[in-house]
């Protein structure tokens, strides 16, 4: 099994496997939580889930990558395409919670990486 997608309107379940993707509605957006490895083998499932969320749930999406262990060029391409799709639907896509190595991968593609999930949420206001 390459990976699976778990859907949740509450706290995502802890699923095993090399790739897991869950989503939940949070405020004015959808948070898509990704765990494991996003490689050429799992990129199609990741792309399908992001496309489905953006076109049927909400076009304002935060992708939580705190539990991503590996993201290869196919995974980066998925994020770039999903960000473009979100903009086509008058929304946006933000990436949150990644390690510095992930920032280096995403920066050339003009995908902003928020250090913490809460900072990527539309309702976030820094403390005074």
MODELLER restraints for C-alpha pairs under 7 A, 6 or more apart:
rsr = mdl.restraints
at = mdl.atoms
rsr.add(forms.Gaussian(group=physical.xy_distance, feature=features.Distance(at['CA:2:A'], at['CA:18:A']), mean=6.60, stdev=0.5))
rsr.add(forms.Gaussian(group=physical.xy_distance, feature=features.Distance(at['CA:2:A'], at['CA:41:A']), mean=6.86, stdev=0.5))
rsr.add(forms.Gaussian(group=physical.xy_distance, feature=features.Distance(at['CA:2:A'], at['CA:42:A']), mean=6.33, stdev=0.5))
rsr.add(forms.Gaussian(group=physical.xy_distance, feature=features.Distance(at['CA:3:A'], at['CA:17:A']), mean=5.84, stdev=0.5))
rsr.add(forms.Gaussian(group=physical.xy_distance, feature=features.Distance(at['CA:3:A'], at['CA:18:A']), mean=5.87, stdev=0.5))
rsr.add(forms.Gaussian(group=physical.xy_distance, feature=features.Distance(at['CA:3:A'], at['CA:19:A']), mean=4.58, stdev=0.5))
rsr.add(forms.Gaussian(group=physical.xy_distance, feature=features.Distance(at['CA:3:A'], at['CA:20:A']), mean=5.94, stdev=0.5))
rsr.add(forms.Gaussian(group=physical.xy_distance, feature=features.Distance(at['CA:3:A'], at['CA:42:A']), mean=6.51, stdev=0.5))
rsr.add(forms.Gaussian(group=physical.xy_distance, feature=features.Distance(at['CA:4:A'], at['CA:19:A']), mean=6.53, stdev=0.5))
rsr.add(forms.Gaussian(group=physical.xy_distance, feature=features.Distance(at['CA:4:A'], at['CA:20:A']), mean=5.45, stdev=0.5))
rsr.add(forms.Gaussian(group=physical.xy_distance, feature=features.Distance(at['CA:4:A'], at['CA:21:A']), mean=6.88, stdev=0.5))
rsr.add(forms.Gaussian(group=physical.xy_distance, feature=features.Distance(at['CA:5:A'], at['CA:20:A']), mean=5.65, stdev=0.5))
rsr.add(forms.Gaussian(group=physical.xy_distance, feature=features.Distance(at['CA:5:A'], at['CA:21:A']), mean=4.81, stdev=0.5))
rsr.add(forms.Gaussian(group=physical.xy_distance, feature=features.Distance(at['CA:5:A'], at['CA:22:A']), mean=6.05, stdev=0.5))
rsr.add(forms.Gaussian(group=physical.xy_distance, feature=features.Distance(at['CA:6:A'], at['CA:21:A']), mean=5.97, stdev=0.5))
rsr.add(forms.Gaussian(group=physical.xy_distance, feature=features.Distance(at['CA:6:A'], at['CA:22:A']), mean=4.81, stdev=0.5))
rsr.add(forms.Gaussian(group=physical.xy_distance, feature=features.Distance(at['CA:7:A'], at['CA:22:A']), mean=5.12, stdev=0.5))
rsr.add(forms.Gaussian(group=physical.xy_distance, feature=features.Distance(at['CA:7:A'], at['CA:23:A']), mean=5.71, stdev=0.5))
rsr.add(forms.Gaussian(group=physical.xy_distance, feature=features.Distance(at['CA:8:A'], at['CA:22:A']), mean=6.35, stdev=0.5))
rsr.add(forms.Gaussian(group=physical.xy_distance, feature=features.Distance(at['CA:8:A'], at['CA:23:A']), mean=5.73, stdev=0.5))
rsr.add(forms.Gaussian(group=physical.xy_distance, feature=features.Distance(at['CA:8:A'], at['CA:24:A']), mean=5.57, stdev=0.5))
rsr.add(forms.Gaussian(group=physical.xy_distance, feature=features.Distance(at['CA:9:A'], at['CA:24:A']), mean=4.66, stdev=0.5))
rsr.add(forms.Gaussian(group=physical.xy_distance, feature=features.Distance(at['CA:9:A'], at['CA:25:A']), mean=6.29, stdev=0.5))
rsr.add(forms.Gaussian(group=physical.xy_distance, feature=features.Distance(at['CA:10:A'], at['CA:24:A']), mean=6.16, stdev=0.5))
rsr.add(forms.Gaussian(group=physical.xy_distance, feature=features.Distance(at['CA:12:A'], at['CA:22:A']), mean=6.03, stdev=0.5))
rsr.add(forms.Gaussian(group=physical.xy_distance, feature=features.Distance(at['CA:18:A'], at['CA:36:A']), mean=5.09, stdev=0.5))
rsr.add(forms.Gaussian(group=physical.xy_distance, feature=features.Distance(at['CA:18:A'], at['CA:37:A']), mean=5.73, stdev=0.5))
rsr.add(forms.Gaussian(group=physical.xy_distance, feature=features.Distance(at['CA:19:A'], at['CA:35:A']), mean=5.76, stdev=0.5))
rsr.add(forms.Gaussian(group=physical.xy_distance, feature=features.Distance(at['CA:19:A'], at['CA:36:A']), mean=4.57, stdev=0.5))
rsr.add(forms.Gaussian(group=physical.xy_distance, feature=features.Distance(at['CA:19:A'], at['CA:37:A']), mean=5.37, stdev=0.5))
rsr.add(forms.Gaussian(group=physical.xy_distance, feature=features.Distance(at['CA:19:A'], at['CA:38:A']), mean=6.59, stdev=0.5))
rsr.add(forms.Gaussian(group=physical.xy_distance, feature=features.Distance(at['CA:19:A'], at['CA:42:A']), mean=6.82, stdev=0.5))
rsr.add(forms.Gaussian(group=physical.xy_distance, feature=features.Distance(at['CA:20:A'], at['CA:34:A']), mean=5.79, stdev=0.5))
rsr.add(forms.Gaussian(group=physical.xy_distance, feature=features.Distance(at['CA:20:A'], at['CA:35:A']), mean=5.18, stdev=0.5))
rsr.add(forms.Gaussian(group=physical.xy_distance, feature=features.Distance(at['CA:20:A'], at['CA:36:A']), mean=6.45, stdev=0.5))
rsr.add(forms.Gaussian(group=physical.xy_distance, feature=features.Distance(at['CA:21:A'], at['CA:32:A']), mean=6.81, stdev=0.5))
rsr.add(forms.Gaussian(group=physical.xy_distance, feature=features.Distance(at['CA:21:A'], at['CA:33:A']), mean=5.62, stdev=0.5))
rsr.add(forms.Gaussian(group=physical.xy_distance, feature=features.Distance(at['CA:21:A'], at['CA:34:A']), mean=4.55, stdev=0.5))
rsr.add(forms.Gaussian(group=physical.xy_distance, feature=features.Distance(at['CA:21:A'], at['CA:35:A']), mean=6.48, stdev=0.5))
rsr.add(forms.Gaussian(group=physical.xy_distance, feature=features.Distance(at['CA:22:A'], at['CA:32:A']), mean=5.64, stdev=0.5))
rsr.add(forms.Gaussian(group=physical.xy_distance, feature=features.Distance(at['CA:22:A'], at['CA:33:A']), mean=5.18, stdev=0.5))
rsr.add(forms.Gaussian(group=physical.xy_distance, feature=features.Distance(at['CA:22:A'], at['CA:34:A']), mean=6.63, stdev=0.5))
rsr.add(forms.Gaussian(group=physical.xy_distance, feature=features.Distance(at['CA:23:A'], at['CA:30:A']), mean=6.64, stdev=0.5))
rsr.add(forms.Gaussian(group=physical.xy_distance, feature=features.Distance(at['CA:23:A'], at['CA:31:A']), mean=5.49, stdev=0.5))
rsr.add(forms.Gaussian(group=physical.xy_distance, feature=features.Distance(at['CA:23:A'], at['CA:32:A']), mean=4.24, stdev=0.5))
rsr.add(forms.Gaussian(group=physical.xy_distance, feature=features.Distance(at['CA:23:A'], at['CA:33:A']), mean=5.96, stdev=0.5))
rsr.add(forms.Gaussian(group=physical.xy_distance, feature=features.Distance(at['CA:24:A'], at['CA:30:A']), mean=5.66, stdev=0.5))
rsr.add(forms.Gaussian(group=physical.xy_distance, feature=features.Distance(at['CA:24:A'], at['CA:31:A']), mean=5.45, stdev=0.5))
rsr.add(forms.Gaussian(group=physical.xy_distance, feature=features.Distance(at['CA:24:A'], at['CA:32:A']), mean=6.67, stdev=0.5))
rsr.add(forms.Gaussian(group=physical.xy_distance, feature=features.Distance(at['CA:25:A'], at['CA:31:A']), mean=6.24, stdev=0.5))
rsr.add(forms.Gaussian(group=physical.xy_distance, feature=features.Distance(at['CA:28:A'], at['CA:122:A']), mean=6.79, stdev=0.5))
rsr.add(forms.Gaussian(group=physical.xy_distance, feature=features.Distance(at['CA:29:A'], at['CA:58:A']), mean=6.34, stdev=0.5))
rsr.add(forms.Gaussian(group=physical.xy_distance, feature=features.Distance(at['CA:29:A'], at['CA:60:A']), mean=4.93, stdev=0.5))
rsr.add(forms.Gaussian(group=physical.xy_distance, feature=features.Distance(at['CA:29:A'], at['CA:61:A']), mean=5.54, stdev=0.5))
rsr.add(forms.Gaussian(group=physical.xy_distance, feature=features.Distance(at['CA:30:A'], at['CA:58:A']), mean=6.32, stdev=0.5))
rsr.add(forms.Gaussian(group=physical.xy_distance, feature=features.Distance(at['CA:30:A'], at['CA:60:A']), mean=6.44, stdev=0.5))
rsr.add(forms.Gaussian(group=physical.xy_distance, feature=features.Distance(at['CA:30:A'], at['CA:61:A']), mean=4.93, stdev=0.5))
rsr.add(forms.Gaussian(group=physical.xy_distance, feature=features.Distance(at['CA:30:A'], at['CA:62:A']), mean=6.30, stdev=0.5))
rsr.add(forms.Gaussian(group=physical.xy_distance, feature=features.Distance(at['CA:31:A'], at['CA:61:A']), mean=5.85, stdev=0.5))
rsr.add(forms.Gaussian(group=physical.xy_distance, feature=features.Distance(at['CA:31:A'], at['CA:62:A']), mean=4.77, stdev=0.5))
rsr.add(forms.Gaussian(group=physical.xy_distance, feature=features.Distance(at['CA:31:A'], at['CA:63:A']), mean=5.85, stdev=0.5))
rsr.add(forms.Gaussian(group=physical.xy_distance, feature=features.Distance(at['CA:31:A'], at['CA:64:A']), mean=6.76, stdev=0.5))
rsr.add(forms.Gaussian(group=physical.xy_distance, feature=features.Distance(at['CA:32:A'], at['CA:62:A']), mean=6.15, stdev=0.5))
rsr.add(forms.Gaussian(group=physical.xy_distance, feature=features.Distance(at['CA:32:A'], at['CA:63:A']), mean=4.76, stdev=0.5))
rsr.add(forms.Gaussian(group=physical.xy_distance, feature=features.Distance(at['CA:32:A'], at['CA:64:A']), mean=5.94, stdev=0.5))
rsr.add(forms.Gaussian(group=physical.xy_distance, feature=features.Distance(at['CA:33:A'], at['CA:63:A']), mean=5.96, stdev=0.5))
rsr.add(forms.Gaussian(group=physical.xy_distance, feature=features.Distance(at['CA:33:A'], at['CA:64:A']), mean=4.67, stdev=0.5))
rsr.add(forms.Gaussian(group=physical.xy_distance, feature=features.Distance(at['CA:33:A'], at['CA:65:A']), mean=6.46, stdev=0.5))
rsr.add(forms.Gaussian(group=physical.xy_distance, feature=features.Distance(at['CA:34:A'], at['CA:64:A']), mean=6.11, stdev=0.5))
rsr.add(forms.Gaussian(group=physical.xy_distance, feature=features.Distance(at['CA:34:A'], at['CA:65:A']), mean=5.49, stdev=0.5))
rsr.add(forms.Gaussian(group=physical.xy_distance, feature=features.Distance(at['CA:34:A'], at['CA:67:A']), mean=6.51, stdev=0.5))
rsr.add(forms.Gaussian(group=physical.xy_distance, feature=features.Distance(at['CA:34:A'], at['CA:68:A']), mean=6.28, stdev=0.5))
rsr.add(forms.Gaussian(group=physical.xy_distance, feature=features.Distance(at['CA:35:A'], at['CA:65:A']), mean=6.81, stdev=0.5))
rsr.add(forms.Gaussian(group=physical.xy_distance, feature=features.Distance(at['CA:35:A'], at['CA:67:A']), mean=4.54, stdev=0.5))
rsr.add(forms.Gaussian(group=physical.xy_distance, feature=features.Distance(at['CA:35:A'], at['CA:68:A']), mean=4.62, stdev=0.5))
rsr.add(forms.Gaussian(group=physical.xy_distance, feature=features.Distance(at['CA:36:A'], at['CA:67:A']), mean=6.33, stdev=0.5))
rsr.add(forms.Gaussian(group=physical.xy_distance, feature=features.Distance(at['CA:36:A'], at['CA:68:A']), mean=4.82, stdev=0.5))
rsr.add(forms.Gaussian(group=physical.xy_distance, feature=features.Distance(at['CA:36:A'], at['CA:69:A']), mean=5.28, stdev=0.5))
rsr.add(forms.Gaussian(group=physical.xy_distance, feature=features.Distance(at['CA:36:A'], at['CA:70:A']), mean=6.84, stdev=0.5))
rsr.add(forms.Gaussian(group=physical.xy_distance, feature=features.Distance(at['CA:37:A'], at['CA:68:A']), mean=5.93, stdev=0.5))
rsr.add(forms.Gaussian(group=physical.xy_distance, feature=features.Distance(at['CA:37:A'], at['CA:69:A']), mean=5.49, stdev=0.5))
rsr.add(forms.Gaussian(group=physical.xy_distance, feature=features.Distance(at['CA:37:A'], at['CA:70:A']), mean=4.61, stdev=0.5))
rsr.add(forms.Gaussian(group=physical.xy_distance, feature=features.Distance(at['CA:37:A'], at['CA:71:A']), mean=6.11, stdev=0.5))
rsr.add(forms.Gaussian(group=physical.xy_distance, feature=features.Distance(at['CA:38:A'], at['CA:70:A']), mean=6.01, stdev=0.5))
rsr.add(forms.Gaussian(group=physical.xy_distance, feature=features.Distance(at['CA:38:A'], at['CA:71:A']), mean=4.87, stdev=0.5))
rsr.add(forms.Gaussian(group=physical.xy_distance, feature=features.Distance(at['CA:38:A'], at['CA:72:A']), mean=6.52, stdev=0.5))
rsr.add(forms.Gaussian(group=physical.xy_distance, feature=features.Distance(at['CA:38:A'], at['CA:75:A']), mean=5.33, stdev=0.5))
rsr.add(forms.Gaussian(group=physical.xy_distance, feature=features.Distance(at['CA:39:A'], at['CA:71:A']), mean=5.98, stdev=0.5))
rsr.add(forms.Gaussian(group=physical.xy_distance, feature=features.Distance(at['CA:39:A'], at['CA:72:A']), mean=5.22, stdev=0.5))
rsr.add(forms.Gaussian(group=physical.xy_distance, feature=features.Distance(at['CA:39:A'], at['CA:74:A']), mean=5.92, stdev=0.5))
rsr.add(forms.Gaussian(group=physical.xy_distance, feature=features.Distance(at['CA:39:A'], at['CA:75:A']), mean=5.75, stdev=0.5))
rsr.add(forms.Gaussian(group=physical.xy_distance, feature=features.Distance(at['CA:40:A'], at['CA:74:A']), mean=5.30, stdev=0.5))
rsr.add(forms.Gaussian(group=physical.xy_distance, feature=features.Distance(at['CA:43:A'], at['CA:74:A']), mean=6.06, stdev=0.5))
rsr.add(forms.Gaussian(group=physical.xy_distance, feature=features.Distance(at['CA:43:A'], at['CA:75:A']), mean=5.53, stdev=0.5))
rsr.add(forms.Gaussian(group=physical.xy_distance, feature=features.Distance(at['CA:43:A'], at['CA:78:A']), mean=6.70, stdev=0.5))
rsr.add(forms.Gaussian(group=physical.xy_distance, feature=features.Distance(at['CA:47:A'], at['CA:78:A']), mean=5.49, stdev=0.5))
rsr.add(forms.Gaussian(group=physical.xy_distance, feature=features.Distance(at['CA:50:A'], at['CA:82:A']), mean=6.41, stdev=0.5))
rsr.add(forms.Gaussian(group=physical.xy_distance, feature=features.Distance(at['CA:51:A'], at['CA:82:A']), mean=6.60, stdev=0.5))
rsr.add(forms.Gaussian(group=physical.xy_distance, feature=features.Distance(at['CA:54:A'], at['CA:86:A']), mean=6.08, stdev=0.5))
rsr.add(forms.Gaussian(group=physical.xy_distance, feature=features.Distance(at['CA:59:A'], at['CA:86:A']), mean=5.01, stdev=0.5))
rsr.add(forms.Gaussian(group=physical.xy_distance, feature=features.Distance(at['CA:59:A'], at['CA:89:A']), mean=5.98, stdev=0.5))
rsr.add(forms.Gaussian(group=physical.xy_distance, feature=features.Distance(at['CA:59:A'], at['CA:90:A']), mean=6.84, stdev=0.5))
rsr.add(forms.Gaussian(group=physical.xy_distance, feature=features.Distance(at['CA:59:A'], at['CA:91:A']), mean=4.59, stdev=0.5))
rsr.add(forms.Gaussian(group=physical.xy_distance, feature=features.Distance(at['CA:59:A'], at['CA:92:A']), mean=6.35, stdev=0.5))
rsr.add(forms.Gaussian(group=physical.xy_distance, feature=features.Distance(at['CA:60:A'], at['CA:86:A']), mean=6.80, stdev=0.5))
rsr.add(forms.Gaussian(group=physical.xy_distance, feature=features.Distance(at['CA:60:A'], at['CA:91:A']), mean=4.81, stdev=0.5))
rsr.add(forms.Gaussian(group=physical.xy_distance, feature=features.Distance(at['CA:60:A'], at['CA:92:A']), mean=4.94, stdev=0.5))
rsr.add(forms.Gaussian(group=physical.xy_distance, feature=features.Distance(at['CA:60:A'], at['CA:93:A']), mean=6.03, stdev=0.5))
rsr.add(forms.Gaussian(group=physical.xy_distance, feature=features.Distance(at['CA:61:A'], at['CA:92:A']), mean=6.28, stdev=0.5))
rsr.add(forms.Gaussian(group=physical.xy_distance, feature=features.Distance(at['CA:61:A'], at['CA:93:A']), mean=4.76, stdev=0.5))
rsr.add(forms.Gaussian(group=physical.xy_distance, feature=features.Distance(at['CA:61:A'], at['CA:94:A']), mean=6.32, stdev=0.5))
rsr.add(forms.Gaussian(group=physical.xy_distance, feature=features.Distance(at['CA:62:A'], at['CA:93:A']), mean=5.71, stdev=0.5))
rsr.add(forms.Gaussian(group=physical.xy_distance, feature=features.Distance(at['CA:62:A'], at['CA:94:A']), mean=4.70, stdev=0.5))
rsr.add(forms.Gaussian(group=physical.xy_distance, feature=features.Distance(at['CA:62:A'], at['CA:95:A']), mean=5.70, stdev=0.5))
rsr.add(forms.Gaussian(group=physical.xy_distance, feature=features.Distance(at['CA:62:A'], at['CA:96:A']), mean=6.78, stdev=0.5))
rsr.add(forms.Gaussian(group=physical.xy_distance, feature=features.Distance(at['CA:62:A'], at['CA:120:A']), mean=6.61, stdev=0.5))
rsr.add(forms.Gaussian(group=physical.xy_distance, feature=features.Distance(at['CA:63:A'], at['CA:94:A']), mean=6.12, stdev=0.5))
rsr.add(forms.Gaussian(group=physical.xy_distance, feature=features.Distance(at['CA:63:A'], at['CA:95:A']), mean=4.76, stdev=0.5))
rsr.add(forms.Gaussian(group=physical.xy_distance, feature=features.Distance(at['CA:63:A'], at['CA:96:A']), mean=6.06, stdev=0.5))
rsr.add(forms.Gaussian(group=physical.xy_distance, feature=features.Distance(at['CA:64:A'], at['CA:95:A']), mean=6.10, stdev=0.5))
rsr.add(forms.Gaussian(group=physical.xy_distance, feature=features.Distance(at['CA:64:A'], at['CA:96:A']), mean=4.92, stdev=0.5))
rsr.add(forms.Gaussian(group=physical.xy_distance, feature=features.Distance(at['CA:64:A'], at['CA:97:A']), mean=5.96, stdev=0.5))
rsr.add(forms.Gaussian(group=physical.xy_distance, feature=features.Distance(at['CA:64:A'], at['CA:117:A']), mean=6.46, stdev=0.5))
rsr.add(forms.Gaussian(group=physical.xy_distance, feature=features.Distance(at['CA:65:A'], at['CA:95:A']), mean=6.98, stdev=0.5))
rsr.add(forms.Gaussian(group=physical.xy_distance, feature=features.Distance(at['CA:65:A'], at['CA:96:A']), mean=6.05, stdev=0.5))
rsr.add(forms.Gaussian(group=physical.xy_distance, feature=features.Distance(at['CA:65:A'], at['CA:97:A']), mean=5.56, stdev=0.5))
rsr.add(forms.Gaussian(group=physical.xy_distance, feature=features.Distance(at['CA:65:A'], at['CA:98:A']), mean=5.41, stdev=0.5))
rsr.add(forms.Gaussian(group=physical.xy_distance, feature=features.Distance(at['CA:66:A'], at['CA:97:A']), mean=4.67, stdev=0.5))
rsr.add(forms.Gaussian(group=physical.xy_distance, feature=features.Distance(at['CA:66:A'], at['CA:98:A']), mean=5.21, stdev=0.5))
rsr.add(forms.Gaussian(group=physical.xy_distance, feature=features.Distance(at['CA:76:A'], at['CA:106:A']), mean=6.95, stdev=0.5))
rsr.add(forms.Gaussian(group=physical.xy_distance, feature=features.Distance(at['CA:83:A'], at['CA:92:A']), mean=6.26, stdev=0.5))
rsr.add(forms.Gaussian(group=physical.xy_distance, feature=features.Distance(at['CA:83:A'], at['CA:93:A']), mean=4.98, stdev=0.5))
rsr.add(forms.Gaussian(group=physical.xy_distance, feature=features.Distance(at['CA:86:A'], at['CA:92:A']), mean=5.06, stdev=0.5))
rsr.add(forms.Gaussian(group=physical.xy_distance, feature=features.Distance(at['CA:86:A'], at['CA:93:A']), mean=6.24, stdev=0.5))
rsr.add(forms.Gaussian(group=physical.xy_distance, feature=features.Distance(at['CA:94:A'], at['CA:112:A']), mean=6.55, stdev=0.5))
rsr.add(forms.Gaussian(group=physical.xy_distance, feature=features.Distance(at['CA:94:A'], at['CA:113:A']), mean=6.93, stdev=0.5))
rsr.add(forms.Gaussian(group=physical.xy_distance, feature=features.Distance(at['CA:94:A'], at['CA:120:A']), mean=6.38, stdev=0.5))
rsr.add(forms.Gaussian(group=physical.xy_distance, feature=features.Distance(at['CA:95:A'], at['CA:112:A']), mean=6.46, stdev=0.5))
rsr.add(forms.Gaussian(group=physical.xy_distance, feature=features.Distance(at['CA:95:A'], at['CA:113:A']), mean=4.96, stdev=0.5))
rsr.add(forms.Gaussian(group=physical.xy_distance, feature=features.Distance(at['CA:95:A'], at['CA:114:A']), mean=6.15, stdev=0.5))
rsr.add(forms.Gaussian(group=physical.xy_distance, feature=features.Distance(at['CA:96:A'], at['CA:113:A']), mean=5.45, stdev=0.5))
rsr.add(forms.Gaussian(group=physical.xy_distance, feature=features.Distance(at['CA:96:A'], at['CA:114:A']), mean=4.52, stdev=0.5))
rsr.add(forms.Gaussian(group=physical.xy_distance, feature=features.Distance(at['CA:96:A'], at['CA:115:A']), mean=5.93, stdev=0.5))
rsr.add(forms.Gaussian(group=physical.xy_distance, feature=features.Distance(at['CA:96:A'], at['CA:116:A']), mean=5.69, stdev=0.5))
rsr.add(forms.Gaussian(group=physical.xy_distance, feature=features.Distance(at['CA:96:A'], at['CA:117:A']), mean=4.96, stdev=0.5))
rsr.add(forms.Gaussian(group=physical.xy_distance, feature=features.Distance(at['CA:96:A'], at['CA:120:A']), mean=6.19, stdev=0.5))
rsr.add(forms.Gaussian(group=physical.xy_distance, feature=features.Distance(at['CA:97:A'], at['CA:114:A']), mean=6.15, stdev=0.5))
rsr.add(forms.Gaussian(group=physical.xy_distance, feature=features.Distance(at['CA:97:A'], at['CA:115:A']), mean=4.93, stdev=0.5))
rsr.add(forms.Gaussian(group=physical.xy_distance, feature=features.Distance(at['CA:97:A'], at['CA:116:A']), mean=4.69, stdev=0.5))
rsr.add(forms.Gaussian(group=physical.xy_distance, feature=features.Distance(at['CA:97:A'], at['CA:117:A']), mean=5.56, stdev=0.5))
rsr.add(forms.Gaussian(group=physical.xy_distance, feature=features.Distance(at['CA:98:A'], at['CA:113:A']), mean=6.83, stdev=0.5))
rsr.add(forms.Gaussian(group=physical.xy_distance, feature=features.Distance(at['CA:98:A'], at['CA:115:A']), mean=6.50, stdev=0.5))
rsr.add(forms.Gaussian(group=physical.xy_distance, feature=features.Distance(at['CA:103:A'], at['CA:113:A']), mean=6.12, stdev=0.5))
rsr.add(forms.Gaussian(group=physical.xy_distance, feature=features.Distance(at['CA:114:A'], at['CA:120:A']), mean=5.86, stdev=0.5))
rsr.add(forms.Gaussian(group=physical.xy_distance, feature=features.Distance(at['CA:118:A'], at['CA:124:A']), mean=6.30, stdev=0.5))
